[in-house]
């Protein structure tokens, strides 16, 4: 609900000769950002049980998603 509209906005507002650089940079940032949750999850699974860690991470992803959706909704509407 957030990723596709944001990608569309980036593509529309980025000059054609810069799109490869912008999307390449974005891909690198996303891959780097994914290292931290994976490392933290591994440590937490060792301390707690897998089920508890998965439930806690799922709840945190839902909360972050709702917060992101609510905070970017107006930006997306203004951009259209």
PDB file of N, CA, C and O in Angstrom, chain B, residues numbered from 101:
ATOM      1  N   UNK B 101       0.820  -1.196   0.000  1.00  0.00           N
ATOM      2  CA  UNK B 101       0.000   0.000   0.000  1.00  0.00           C
ATOM      3  C   UNK B 101       0.863   1.259   0.000  1.00  0.00           C
ATOM      4  O   UNK B 101       0.397   2.331  -0.386  1.00  0.00           O
ATOM      5  N   UNK B 102       2.082   1.138   0.418  1.00  0.00           N
ATOM      6  CA  UNK B 102       2.959   2.300   0.460  1.00  0.00           C
ATOM      7  C   UNK B 102       4.076   2.179  -0.566  1.00  0.00           C
ATOM      8  O   UNK B 102       4.420   3.154  -1.235  1.00  0.00           O
ATOM      9  N   UNK B 103       4.641   0.978  -0.690  1.00  0.00           N
ATOM     10  CA  UNK B 103       5.817   0.787  -1.539  1.00  0.00           C
ATOM     11  C   UNK B 103       5.586   1.107  -3.000  1.00  0.00           C
ATOM     12  O   UNK B 103       6.388   1.815  -3.609  1.00  0.00           O
ATOM     13  N   UNK B 104       4.506   0.599  -3.575  1.00  0.00           N
ATOM     14  CA  UNK B 104       4.249   0.811  -5.001  1.00  0.00           C
ATOM     15  C   UNK B 104       3.968   2.280  -5.316  1.00  0.00           C
ATOM     16  O   UNK B 104       4.545   2.800  -6.271  1.00  0.00           O
ATOM     17  N   UNK B 105       3.114   2.975  -4.564  1.00  0.00           N
ATOM     18  CA  UNK B 105       2.922   4.408  -4.857  1.00  0.00           C
ATOM     19  C   UNK B 105       4.206   5.223  -4.682  1.00  0.00           C
ATOM     20  O   UNK B 105       4.458   6.151  -5.449  1.00  0.00           O
ATOM     21  N   UNK B 106       5.015   4.883  -3.681  1.00  0.00           N
ATOM     22  CA  UNK B 106       6.259   5.627  -3.485  1.00  0.00           C
ATOM     23  C   UNK B 106       7.233   5.365  -4.628  1.00  0.00           C
ATOM     24  O   UNK B 106       7.899   6.289  -5.096  1.00  0.00           O
ATOM     25  N   UNK B 107       7.323   4.117  -5.083  1.00  0.00           N
ATOM     26  CA  UNK B 107       8.187   3.798  -6.216  1.00  0.00           C
ATOM     27  C   UNK B 107       7.717   4.538  -7.469  1.00  0.00           C
ATOM     28  O   UNK B 107       8.533   5.031  -8.247  1.00  0.00           O
ATOM     29  N   UNK B 108       6.401   4.613  -7.657  1.00  0.00           N
ATOM     30  CA  UNK B 108       5.846   5.317  -8.806  1.00  0.00           C
ATOM     31  C   UNK B 108       6.197   6.795  -8.751  1.00  0.00           C
ATOM     32  O   UNK B 108       6.586   7.382  -9.761  1.00  0.00           O
ATOM     33  N   UNK B 109       6.061   7.400  -7.573  1.00  0.00           N
ATOM     34  CA  UNK B 109       6.423   8.814  -7.426  1.00  0.00           C
ATOM     35  C   UNK B 109       7.898   9.053  -7.713  1.00  0.00           C
ATOM     36  O   UNK B 109       8.259  10.020  -8.384  1.00  0.00           O
ATOM     37  N   UNK B 110       8.737   8.179  -7.207  1.00  0.00           N
ATOM     38  CA  UNK B 110      10.173   8.325  -7.466  1.00  0.00           C
ATOM     39  C   UNK B 110      10.445   8.229  -8.958  1.00  0.00           C
ATOM     40  O   UNK B 110      11.220   9.016  -9.502  1.00  0.00           O
ATOM     41  N   UNK B 111       9.815   7.274  -9.619  1.00  0.00           N
ATOM     42  CA  UNK B 111      10.053   7.102 -11.049  1.00  0.00           C
ATOM     43  C   UNK B 111       9.535   8.290 -11.851  1.00  0.00           C
ATOM     44  O   UNK B 111      10.185   8.722 -12.804  1.00  0.00           O
ATOM     45  N   UNK B 112       8.387   8.816 -11.482  1.00  0.00           N
ATOM     46  CA  UNK B 112       7.801   9.938 -12.221  1.00  0.00           C
ATOM     47  C   UNK B 112       8.618  11.213 -12.042  1.00  0.00           C
ATOM     48  O   UNK B 112       8.803  11.970 -12.995  1.00  0.00           O
ATOM     49  N   UNK B 113       9.107  11.453 -10.830  1.00  0.00           N
ATOM     50  CA  UNK B 113       9.784  12.710 -10.534  1.00  0.00           C
ATOM     51  C   UNK B 113      11.300  12.663 -10.697  1.00  0.00           C
ATOM     52  O   UNK B 113      11.972  13.668 -10.465  1.00  0.00           O
ATOM     53  N   UNK B 114      11.848  11.521 -11.090  1.00  0.00           N
ATOM     54  CA  UNK B 114      13.286  11.405 -11.296  1.00  0.00           C
ATOM     55  C   UNK B 114      13.588  11.524 -12.783  1.00  0.00           C
ATOM     56  O   UNK B 114      12.952  10.849 -13.592  1.00  0.00           O
ATOM     57  N   UNK B 115      14.540  12.361 -13.158  1.00  0.00           N
ATOM     58  CA  UNK B 115      14.919  12.453 -14.572  1.00  0.00           C
ATOM     59  C   UNK B 115      15.366  11.088 -15.114  1.00  0.00           C
ATOM     60  O   UNK B 115      15.944  10.283 -14.383  1.00  0.00           O
ATOM     61  N   UNK B 116      15.101  10.844 -16.362  1.00  0.00           N
ATOM     62  CA  UNK B 116      15.373   9.534 -16.969  1.00  0.00           C
ATOM     63  C   UNK B 116      16.840   9.131 -16.844  1.00  0.00           C
ATOM     64  O   UNK B 116      17.138   7.953 -16.646  1.00  0.00           O
ATOM     65  N   UNK B 117      17.753  10.082 -16.956  1.00  0.00           N
ATOM     66  CA  UNK B 117      19.176   9.730 -16.904  1.00  0.00           C
ATOM     67  C   UNK B 117      19.659   9.451 -15.479  1.00  0.00           C
ATOM     68  O   UNK B 117      20.775   8.963 -15.299  1.00  0.00           O
ATOM     69  N   UNK B 118      18.843   9.751 -14.463  1.00  0.00           N
ATOM     70  CA  UNK B 118      19.222   9.521 -13.070  1.00  0.00           C
ATOM     71  C   UNK B 118      18.512   8.328 -12.437  1.00  0.00           C
ATOM     72  O   UNK B 118      18.848   7.938 -11.319  1.00  0.00           O
ATOM     73  N   UNK B 119      17.536   7.740 -13.133  1.00  0.00           N
ATOM     74  CA  UNK B 119      16.732   6.669 -12.531  1.00  0.00           C
ATOM     75  C   UNK B 119      17.570   5.474 -12.108  1.00  0.00           C
ATOM     76  O   UNK B 119      17.353   4.928 -11.026  1.00  0.00           O
ATOM     77  N   UNK B 120      18.511   5.058 -12.923  1.00  0.00           N
ATOM     78  CA  UNK B 120      19.343   3.912 -12.575  1.00  0.00           C
ATOM     79  C   UNK B 120      20.138   4.159 -11.307  1.00  0.00           C
ATOM     80  O   UNK B 120      20.264   3.273 -10.462  1.00  0.00           O
ATOM     81  N   UNK B 121      20.675   5.368 -11.175  1.00  0.00           N
ATOM     82  CA  UNK B 121      21.442   5.706  -9.983  1.00  0.00           C
ATOM     83  C   UNK B 121      20.551   5.768  -8.751  1.00  0.00           C
ATOM     84  O   UNK B 121      20.927   5.285  -7.683  1.00  0.00           O
ATOM     85  N   UNK B 122      19.377   6.359  -8.896  1.00  0.00           N
ATOM     86  CA  UNK B 122      18.461   6.503  -7.765  1.00  0.00           C
ATOM     87  C   UNK B 122      17.962   5.138  -7.301  1.00  0.00           C
ATOM     88  O   UNK B 122      17.974   4.849  -6.104  1.00  0.00           O
ATOM     89  N   UNK B 123      17.526   4.302  -8.232  1.00  0.00           N
ATOM     90  CA  UNK B 123      17.008   2.996  -7.841  1.00  0.00           C
ATOM     91  C   UNK B 123      18.122   2.067  -7.369  1.00  0.00           C
ATOM     92  O   UNK B 123      17.893   1.224  -6.502  1.00  0.00           O
ATOM     93  N   UNK B 124      19.327   2.209  -7.926  1.00  0.00           N
ATOM     94  CA  UNK B 124      20.465   1.432  -7.431  1.00  0.00           C
ATOM     95  C   UNK B 124      20.812   1.807  -6.001  1.00  0.00           C
ATOM     96  O   UNK B 124      21.062   0.940  -5.163  1.00  0.00           O
ATOM     97  N   UNK B 125      20.825   3.118  -5.729  1.00  0.00           N
ATOM     98  CA  UNK B 125      21.095   3.588  -4.369  1.00  0.00           C
ATOM     99  C   UNK B 125      20.011   3.107  -3.410  1.00  0.00           C
ATOM    100  O   UNK B 125      20.309   2.663  -2.301  1.00  0.00           O
ATOM    101  N   UNK B 126      18.759   3.198  -3.837  1.00  0.00           N
ATOM    102  CA  UNK B 126      17.651   2.748  -2.999  1.00  0.00           C
ATOM    103  C   UNK B 126      17.772   1.257  -2.693  1.00  0.00           C
ATOM    104  O   UNK B 126      17.538   0.837  -1.559  1.00  0.00           O
ATOM    105  N   UNK B 127      18.130   0.467  -3.679  1.00  0.00           N
ATOM    106  CA  UNK B 127      18.287  -0.968  -3.471  1.00  0.00           C
ATOM    107  C   UNK B 127      19.404  -1.256  -2.471  1.00  0.00           C
ATOM    108  O   UNK B 127      19.255  -2.132  -1.619  1.00  0.00           O
ATOM    109  N   UNK B 128      20.506  -0.541  -2.561  1.00  0.00           N
ATOM    110  CA  UNK B 128      21.605  -0.726  -1.610  1.00  0.00           C
ATOM    111  C   UNK B 128      21.180  -0.365  -0.192  1.00  0.00           C
ATOM    112  O   UNK B 128      21.508  -1.082   0.753  1.00  0.00           O
ATOM    113  N   UNK B 129      20.464   0.725  -0.038  1.00  0.00           N
ATOM    114  CA  UNK B 129      20.021   1.154   1.291  1.00  0.00           C
ATOM    115  C   UNK B 129      19.070   0.127   1.900  1.00  0.00           C
ATOM    116  O   UNK B 129      19.171  -0.188   3.086  1.00  0.00           O
ATOM    117  N   UNK B 130      18.159  -0.390   1.101  1.00  0.00           N
ATOM    118  CA  UNK B 130      17.219  -1.395   1.596  1.00  0.00           C
ATOM    119  C   UNK B 130      17.964  -2.656   2.028  1.00  0.00           C
ATOM    120  O   UNK B 130      17.667  -3.223   3.080  1.00  0.00           O
ATOM    121  N   UNK B 131      18.921  -3.092   1.229  1.00  0.00           N
ATOM    122  CA  UNK B 131      19.684  -4.295   1.587  1.00  0.00           C
ATOM    123  C   UNK B 131      20.497  -4.090   2.856  1.00  0.00           C
ATOM    124  O   UNK B 131      20.580  -4.995   3.686  1.00  0.00           O
ATOM    125  N   UNK B 132      21.093  -2.926   3.018  1.00  0.00           N
ATOM    126  CA  UNK B 132      21.847  -2.636   4.232  1.00  0.00           C
ATOM    127  C   UNK B 132      20.912  -2.587   5.435  1.00  0.00           C
ATOM    128  O   UNK B 132      21.244  -3.091   6.508  1.00  0.00           O
ATOM    129  N   UNK B 133      19.742  -1.975   5.251  1.00  0.00           N
ATOM    130  CA  UNK B 133      18.784  -1.860   6.360  1.00  0.00           C
ATOM    131  C   UNK B 133      18.238  -3.229   6.787  1.00  0.00           C
ATOM    132  O   UNK B 133      17.849  -3.398   7.942  1.00  0.00           O
ATOM    133  N   UNK B 134      18.204  -4.186   5.891  1.00  0.00           N
ATOM    134  CA  UNK B 134      17.684  -5.514   6.230  1.00  0.00           C
ATOM    135  C   UNK B 134      18.648  -6.322   7.091  1.00  0.00           C
ATOM    136  O   UNK B 134      18.238  -7.304   7.710  1.00  0.00           O
ATOM    137  N   UNK B 135      19.913  -5.932   7.144  1.00  0.00           N
ATOM    138  CA  UNK B 135      20.889  -6.662   7.953  1.00  0.00           C
ATOM    139  C   UNK B 135      20.534  -6.577   9.434  1.00  0.00           C
ATOM    140  O   UNK B 135      20.630  -7.571  10.153  1.00  0.00           O
ATOM    141  N   UNK B 136      20.128  -5.406   9.888  1.00  0.00           N
ATOM    142  CA  UNK B 136      19.883  -5.201  11.317  1.00  0.00           C
ATOM    143  C   UNK B 136      18.737  -6.045  11.869  1.00  0.00           C
ATOM    144  O   UNK B 136      18.924  -6.694  12.898  1.00  0.00           O
ATOM    145  N   UNK B 137      17.561  -6.070  11.242  1.00  0.00           N
ATOM    146  CA  UNK B 137      16.505  -6.939  11.782  1.00  0.00           C
ATOM    147  C   UNK B 137      16.895  -8.419  11.777  1.00  0.00           C
ATOM    148  O   UNK B 137      16.527  -9.159  12.689  1.00  0.00           O
ATOM    149  N   UNK B 138      17.631  -8.848  10.765  1.00  0.00           N
ATOM    150  CA  UNK B 138      18.041 -10.256  10.720  1.00  0.00           C
ATOM    151  C   UNK B 138      19.015 -10.582  11.840  1.00  0.00           C
ATOM    152  O   UNK B 138      18.912 -11.639  12.462  1.00  0.00           O
ATOM    153  N   UNK B 139      19.952  -9.695  12.099  1.00  0.00           N
ATOM    154  CA  UNK B 139      20.915  -9.927  13.184  1.00  0.00           C
ATOM    155  C   UNK B 139      20.218  -9.909  14.542  1.00  0.00           C
ATOM    156  O   UNK B 139      20.494 -10.745  15.403  1.00  0.00           O
ATOM    157  N   UNK B 140      19.325  -8.959  14.722  1.00  0.00           N
ATOM    158  CA  UNK B 140      18.604  -8.852  15.989  1.00  0.00           C
ATOM    159  C   UNK B 140      17.703 -10.075  16.185  1.00  0.00           C
ATOM    160  O   UNK B 140      17.610 -10.606  17.292  1.00  0.00           O
ATOM    161  N   UNK B 141      17.047 -10.517  15.126  1.00  0.00           N
ATOM    162  CA  UNK B 141      16.158 -11.682  15.241  1.00  0.00           C
ATOM    163  C   UNK B 141      16.948 -12.926  15.638  1.00  0.00           C
ATOM    164  O   UNK B 141      16.482 -13.718  16.456  1.00  0.00           O
ATOM    165  N   UNK B 142      18.122 -13.102  15.075  1.00  0.00           N
ATOM    166  CA  UNK B 142      18.934 -14.260  15.438  1.00  0.00           C
ATOM    167  C   UNK B 142      19.312 -14.269  16.908  1.00  0.00           C
ATOM    168  O   UNK B 142      19.262 -15.309  17.564  1.00  0.00           O
ATOM    169  N   UNK B 143      19.689 -13.113  17.421  1.00  0.00           N
ATOM    170  CA  UNK B 143      20.059 -13.007  18.831  1.00  0.00           C
ATOM    171  C   UNK B 143      18.837 -13.238  19.721  1.00  0.00           C
ATOM    172  O   UNK B 143      18.921 -13.945  20.725  1.00  0.00           O
ATOM    173  N   UNK B 144      17.707 -12.643  19.352  1.00  0.00           N
ATOM    174  CA  UNK B 144      16.498 -12.788  20.164  1.00  0.00           C
ATOM    175  C   UNK B 144      15.974 -14.221  20.172  1.00  0.00           C
ATOM    176  O   UNK B 144      15.456 -14.684  21.188  1.00  0.00           O
ATOM    177  N   UNK B 145      16.105 -14.927  19.045  1.00  0.00           N
ATOM    178  CA  UNK B 145      15.652 -16.318  18.998  1.00  0.00           C
ATOM    179  C   UNK B 145      16.490 -17.178  19.929  1.00  0.00           C
ATOM    180  O   UNK B 145      15.982 -18.123  20.530  1.00  0.00           O
ATOM    181  N   UNK B 146      17.777 -16.853  20.050  1.00  0.00           N
ATOM    182  CA  UNK B 146      18.617 -17.601  20.989  1.00  0.00           C
ATOM    183  C   UNK B 146      18.189 -17.361  22.435  1.00  0.00           C
ATOM    184  O   UNK B 146      18.261 -18.266  23.266  1.00  0.00           O
ATOM    185  N   UNK B 147      17.746 -16.148  22.731  1.00  0.00           N
ATOM    186  CA  UNK B 147      17.353 -15.800  24.098  1.00  0.00           C
ATOM    187  C   UNK B 147      15.922 -16.270  24.383  1.00  0.00           C
ATOM    188  O   UNK B 147      15.660 -16.902  25.406  1.00  0.00           O
ATOM    189  N   UNK B 148      15.013 -15.956  23.474  1.00  0.00           N
ATOM    190  CA  UNK B 148      13.604 -16.330  23.638  1.00  0.00           C
ATOM    191  C   UNK B 148      13.281 -17.473  22.685  1.00  0.00           C
ATOM    192  O   UNK B 148      14.180 -18.014  22.042  1.00  0.00           O
ATOM    193  N   UNK B 149      12.044 -17.836  22.589  1.00  0.00           N
ATOM    194  CA  UNK B 149      11.621 -18.874  21.653  1.00  0.00           C
ATOM    195  C   UNK B 149      11.277 -18.242  20.306  1.00  0.00           C
ATOM    196  O   UNK B 149      10.971 -17.052  20.231  1.00  0.00           O
ATOM    197  N   UNK B 150      11.329 -19.044  19.247  1.00  0.00           N
ATOM    198  CA  UNK B 150      11.066 -18.559  17.898  1.00  0.00           C
ATOM    199  C   UNK B 150       9.669 -17.969  17.768  1.00  0.00           C
ATOM    200  O   UNK B 150       9.494 -16.919  17.150  1.00  0.00           O
ATOM    201  N   UNK B 151       8.688 -18.628  18.337  1.00  0.00           N
ATOM    202  CA  UNK B 151       7.299 -18.161  18.222  1.00  0.00           C
ATOM    203  C   UNK B 151       7.140 -16.758  18.799  1.00  0.00           C
ATOM    204  O   UNK B 151       6.498 -15.907  18.184  1.00  0.00           O
ATOM    205  N   UNK B 152       7.711 -16.511  19.965  1.00  0.00           N
ATOM    206  CA  UNK B 152       7.595 -15.191  20.595  1.00  0.00           C
ATOM    207  C   UNK B 152       8.255 -14.111  19.748  1.00  0.00           C
ATOM    208  O   UNK B 152       7.721 -13.012  19.599  1.00  0.00           O
ATOM    209  N   UNK B 153       9.417 -14.432  19.198  1.00  0.00           N
ATOM    210  CA  UNK B 153      10.131 -13.455  18.375  1.00  0.00           C
ATOM    211  C   UNK B 153       9.335 -13.149  17.110  1.00  0.00           C
ATOM    212  O   UNK B 153       9.215 -11.987  16.723  1.00  0.00           O
ATOM    213  N   UNK B 154       8.796 -14.170  16.468  1.00  0.00           N
ATOM    214  CA  UNK B 154       8.014 -13.944  15.252  1.00  0.00           C
ATOM    215  C   UNK B 154       6.763 -13.121  15.528  1.00  0.00           C
ATOM    216  O   UNK B 154       6.422 -12.232  14.748  1.00  0.00           O
ATOM    217  N   UNK B 155       6.084 -13.407  16.620  1.00  0.00           N
ATOM    218  CA  UNK B 155       4.884 -12.637  16.966  1.00  0.00           C
ATOM    219  C   UNK B 155       5.252 -11.180  17.262  1.00  0.00           C
ATOM    220  O   UNK B 155       4.583 -10.261  16.790  1.00  0.00           O
ATOM    221  N   UNK B 156       6.311 -10.973  18.041  1.00  0.00           N
ATOM    222  CA  UNK B 156       6.724  -9.608  18.376  1.00  0.00           C
ATOM    223  C   UNK B 156       7.157  -8.837  17.134  1.00  0.00           C
ATOM    224  O   UNK B 156       6.813  -7.665  16.981  1.00  0.00           O
ATOM    225  N   UNK B 157       7.904  -9.481  16.254  1.00  0.00           N
ATOM    226  CA  UNK B 157       8.333  -8.799  15.029  1.00  0.00           C
ATOM    227  C   UNK B 157       7.151  -8.524  14.106  1.00  0.00           C
ATOM    228  O   UNK B 157       7.098  -7.482  13.453  1.00  0.00           O
ATOM    229  N   UNK B 158       6.204  -9.460  14.053  1.00  0.00           N
ATOM    230  CA  UNK B 158       5.010  -9.232  13.243  1.00  0.00           C
ATOM    231  C   UNK B 158       4.198  -8.050  13.736  1.00  0.00           C
ATOM    232  O   UNK B 158       3.723  -7.237  12.943  1.00  0.00           O
ATOM    233  N   UNK B 159       4.041  -7.959  15.041  1.00  0.00           N
ATOM    234  CA  UNK B 159       3.308  -6.827  15.621  1.00  0.00           C
ATOM    235  C   UNK B 159       4.039  -5.519  15.335  1.00  0.00           C
ATOM    236  O   UNK B 159       3.409  -4.515  15.001  1.00  0.00           O
ATOM    237  N   UNK B 160       5.365  -5.527  15.465  1.00  0.00           N
ATOM    238  CA  UNK B 160       6.127  -4.300  15.205  1.00  0.00           C
ATOM    239  C   UNK B 160       6.045  -3.894  13.736  1.00  0.00           C
ATOM    240  O   UNK B 160       6.001  -2.703  13.430  1.00  0.00           O
ATOM    241  N   UNK B 161       6.025  -4.863  12.826  1.00  0.00           N
ATOM    242  CA  UNK B 161       5.894  -4.543  11.398  1.00  0.00           C
ATOM    243  C   UNK B 161       4.510  -3.964  11.110  1.00  0.00           C
ATOM    244  O   UNK B 161       4.384  -3.022  10.328  1.00  0.00           O
ATOM    245  N   UNK B 162       3.489  -4.511  11.726  1.00  0.00           N
ATOM    246  CA  UNK B 162       2.132  -3.984  11.533  1.00  0.00           C
ATOM    247  C   UNK B 162       2.046  -2.551  12.051  1.00  0.00           C
ATOM    248  O   UNK B 162       1.492  -1.682  11.377  1.00  0.00           O
ATOM    249  N   UNK B 163       2.580  -2.301  13.225  1.00  0.00           N
ATOM    250  CA  UNK B 163       2.559  -0.955  13.799  1.00  0.00           C
ATOM    251  C   UNK B 163       3.329   0.017  12.913  1.00  0.00           C
ATOM    252  O   UNK B 163       2.851   1.119  12.640  1.00  0.00           O
ATOM    253  N   UNK B 164       4.514  -0.380  12.464  1.00  0.00           N
ATOM    254  CA  UNK B 164       5.314   0.488  11.599  1.00  0.00           C
ATOM    255  C   UNK B 164       4.607   0.735  10.269  1.00  0.00           C
ATOM    256  O   UNK B 164       4.656   1.843   9.735  1.00  0.00           O
ATOM    257  N   UNK B 165       3.955  -0.288   9.737  1.00  0.00           N
ATOM    258  CA  UNK B 165       3.233  -0.129   8.478  1.00  0.00           C
ATOM    259  C   UNK B 165       2.066   0.824   8.586  1.00  0.00           C
ATOM    260  O   UNK B 165       1.867   1.670   7.714  1.00  0.00           O
ATOM    261  N   UNK B 166       1.292   0.696   9.649  1.00  0.00           N
ATOM    262  CA  UNK B 166       0.157   1.605   9.856  1.00  0.00           C
ATOM    263  C   UNK B 166       0.655   3.032  10.063  1.00  0.00           C
ATOM    264  O   UNK B 166       0.088   3.976   9.513  1.00  0.00           O
ATOM    265  N   UNK B 167       1.708   3.188  10.850  1.00  0.00           N
ATOM    266  CA  UNK B 167       2.267   4.526  11.077  1.00  0.00           C
ATOM    267  C   UNK B 167       2.777   5.138   9.765  1.00  0.00           C
ATOM    268  O   UNK B 167       2.527   6.310   9.485  1.00  0.00           O
ATOM    269  N   UNK B 168       3.493   4.336   8.963  1.00  0.00           N
ATOM    270  CA  UNK B 168       4.012   4.832   7.689  1.00  0.00           C
ATOM    271  C   UNK B 168       2.883   5.185   6.742  1.00  0.00           C
ATOM    272  O   UNK B 168       2.927   6.221   6.078  1.00  0.00           O
ATOM    273  N   UNK B 169       1.881   4.340   6.675  1.00  0.00           N
ATOM    274  CA  UNK B 169       0.752   4.597   5.787  1.00  0.00           C
ATOM    275  C   UNK B 169       0.040   5.882   6.175  1.00  0.00           C
ATOM    276  O   UNK B 169      -0.300   6.695   5.315  1.00  0.00           O
ATOM    277  N   UNK B 170      -0.187   6.065   7.472  1.00  0.00           N
ATOM    278  CA  UNK B 170      -0.888   7.270   7.926  1.00  0.00           C
ATOM    279  C   UNK B 170      -0.046   8.522   7.688  1.00  0.00           C
ATOM    280  O   UNK B 170      -0.590   9.576   7.359  1.00  0.00           O
ATOM    281  N   UNK B 171       1.274   8.419   7.850  1.00  0.00           N
ATOM    282  CA  UNK B 171       2.111   9.611   7.702  1.00  0.00           C
ATOM    283  C   UNK B 171       2.391   9.958   6.243  1.00  0.00           C
ATOM    284  O   UNK B 171       2.680  11.115   5.936  1.00  0.00           O
ATOM    285  N   UNK B 172       2.312   8.985   5.339  1.00  0.00           N
ATOM    286  CA  UNK B 172       2.588   9.275   3.934  1.00  0.00           C
ATOM    287  C   UNK B 172       1.323   9.419   3.089  1.00  0.00           C
ATOM    288  O   UNK B 172       1.405   9.791   1.918  1.00  0.00           O
ATOM    289  N   UNK B 173       0.185   9.136   3.650  1.00  0.00           N
ATOM    290  CA  UNK B 173      -1.069   9.215   2.907  1.00  0.00           C
ATOM    291  C   UNK B 173      -1.287  10.609   2.328  1.00  0.00           C
ATOM    292  O   UNK B 173      -1.656  10.746   1.162  1.00  0.00           O
ATOM    293  N   UNK B 174      -1.064  11.623   3.121  1.00  0.00           N
ATOM    294  CA  UNK B 174      -1.280  12.992   2.668  1.00  0.00           C
ATOM    295  C   UNK B 174      -0.267  13.383   1.604  1.00  0.00           C
ATOM    296  O   UNK B 174      -0.610  14.087   0.654  1.00  0.00           O
ATOM    297  N   UNK B 175       0.972  12.937   1.748  1.00  0.00           N
ATOM    298  CA  UNK B 175       2.008  13.233   0.763  1.00  0.00           C
ATOM    299  C   UNK B 175       1.637  12.617  -0.566  1.00  0.00           C
ATOM    300  O   UNK B 175       1.785  13.252  -1.610  1.00  0.00           O
ATOM    301  N   UNK B 176       1.158  11.389  -0.539  1.00  0.00           N
ATOM    302  CA  UNK B 176       0.774  10.715  -1.778  1.00  0.00           C
ATOM    303  C   UNK B 176      -0.418  11.398  -2.439  1.00  0.00           C
ATOM    304  O   UNK B 176      -0.461  11.499  -3.665  1.00  0.00           O
ATOM    305  N   UNK B 177      -1.370  11.861  -1.667  1.00  0.00           N
ATOM    306  CA  UNK B 177      -2.535  12.556  -2.213  1.00  0.00           C
ATOM    307  C   UNK B 177      -2.126  13.891  -2.817  1.00  0.00           C
ATOM    308  O   UNK B 177      -2.642  14.277  -3.866  1.00  0.00           O
ATOM    309  N   UNK B 178      -1.204  14.601  -2.169  1.00  0.00           N
ATOM    310  CA  UNK B 178      -0.750  15.892  -2.682  1.00  0.00           C
ATOM    311  C   UNK B 178       0.049  15.736  -3.965  1.00  0.00           C
ATOM    312  O   UNK B 178       0.033  16.633  -4.807  1.00  0.00           O
ATOM    313  N   UNK B 179       0.745  14.625  -4.134  1.00  0.00           N
ATOM    314  CA  UNK B 179       1.587  14.403  -5.301  1.00  0.00           C
ATOM    315  C   UNK B 179       0.774  14.070  -6.552  1.00  0.00           C
ATOM    316  O   UNK B 179       1.243  14.250  -7.676  1.00  0.00           O
ATOM    317  N   UNK B 180      -0.434  13.589  -6.343  1.00  0.00           N
ATOM    318  CA  UNK B 180      -1.277  13.197  -7.491  1.00  0.00           C
ATOM    319  C   UNK B 180      -1.922  14.407  -8.044  1.00  0.00           C
ATOM    320  O   UNK B 180      -2.676  14.316  -9.013  1.00  0.00           O
TER     321      UNK B 180
END
